[in-house]
Amino acid sequence: MINQESKNTKTIIITGANTGLGYECAKNIAQDCKTNHIILACRNTQRATEAVESLINETGNPNISSIELDLSSLESVRQFVNEFIKLNFPPLYAIVCNAGVQIVNGIQYTQDGFEMTFGVNHLGHFLLVNLLLG
C-alpha cells in the first residue's frame, strides 16, 4: 500500500537558487511540503552547499540538495542531467528557470561561443528542460 505522503513526493529543480529570488522560491517550496525534494542547480558549489545548509535549518525540510550547473556551458547542462538521473530522485514535478545574467558592458561569450546573456538565459535553460522532458 502506498502511503499518501510518499505518493505526493515531488522533486523541484530551481536554477540559480543559492541567492535572491531563487533562494526565496526554494525556501517557500521547501516549507510548503516537507516531502518535496528541492534541487538547487547552481554554478558555484560552495555557495550552493551553504544555501542548502541554510535552507534545511530555516525550513526543517531535510530533502534539499544541490547539483552543479553552469548554464553558460551546454556540457555542464548535460552533466547536470546525467547526475540528476543517476541520483534517482522522486519524479520531477517542476523546473524553476530562475538563473540569469545580464551583460551590460561589452560582449562576453559562453564556453560554446554564444553571446553570454542569450546563452545562459535562454539556450542553457532550453537544453536543460528538453533533456529532462524524457
N, C-alpha and C positions, 0 to 999 in steps of 0.2 A: 504494500500500500504506500502510495506517495503522500508524504505529509504536505500540507498546504504551504509551509514555509519553503521547502526545497523546490516545490513546483513553481513558485514565484521568483526563484533566484535568477537574477539577470546580471549580465556584465555590461558596463558602460565605459567606453573609451572617451577620454577627454584630452584633446591635444593642447599643449601649452598650459597645463593645469598647475604648474608649480607657483604661479603668482596671479594676482589680478582677478579678472572675471572668471578665468578657468579654475582657479583655486576656489573661489566662492561657489561656482557651479558644482565642483566636486564635493564641497562641504555640504551643500544643500541636498544633493542626491544621496550622499552617504548617511545623512541624518534621517532622510525620508524613510529608508528601509535598511535595517542593519544586515540584511542578507544580500543586498546589492554589492556586487564586486565592481570596484572602481579602478580603472587603469589610467594612471597619469602618463600620457605619452609626451615626453619632454626630451629636448636635446641635451640638457645639462643634467647628467645623472646625479651629481652631488646635490644640486638644488631640488631635484625630484625626490631623492631619498629624504631630505629634510622636510619637504612638503608632505610626504607620505606619513612620516612620524607625527608631524603636527596635526594632520587631519585625523589620524587614528585617535590621538589624545583628545582632540576637540569634539569628535563625533561619537566616540565609543564604538565605531564600526571597524573591526579588525580586517575587513576584506578590502583593503586598499593597497595597491602596489603600483610600481612604475616599470615601464619598459622604455628603453632609449629609442627616441625617434627624432631624426633631423630631417625636416621636410624640405630642406634645400638639397637633399641627396635622394634620388629615386632608389638607389641601392639601399640606403638606410630605411626607406619605406618598406621595401621588400623584406629586409631583415626583421623589421618590426613585426610584419605579418607572420613570417615564419616562426618567430619566437612566440607570438600570441597563440598560434595554432598548437605549437609544441607544448605550451603550458596547460592546455586543456581546461580553460576556464568554463564556467557555465555559459549557456547560449548568449551570444552577443545580442543585446537589445537596442543599443543606440550608440552613435558616434557623435560627439560634440566637436565640430571642427572649429575650435577656438583660436588656435595658434595663428600668428600672422606677423608680418613685418611691413614696414613702410620705409623705403629708402628715399630720402629727400635730397641728398647731395650726391650728384654723380650717378653713375650706373655701376651696380655690382651684379655678379653673375653667380648662379648656383653651380654646384660641382658638375652639373650636366650641361652647363652653358646657356641656361635660360636666364632672362632678367630676373633678379632676386625676388622682387615683390610678386611678380606673376608666378614664378616657380614655387615659392613657399605657400602663398595664399591660395593658389588655385591648383596647379599641377600636382603638388605633393598630396594635397587632400583628395584630389580626384583619383589619383592612383590608389591611395590608402582605402578609400571607400570601395572602389571597384575590386580590389584584391580581396576585401573582406565580404563581399556580397555572396560568394560561394559558400 
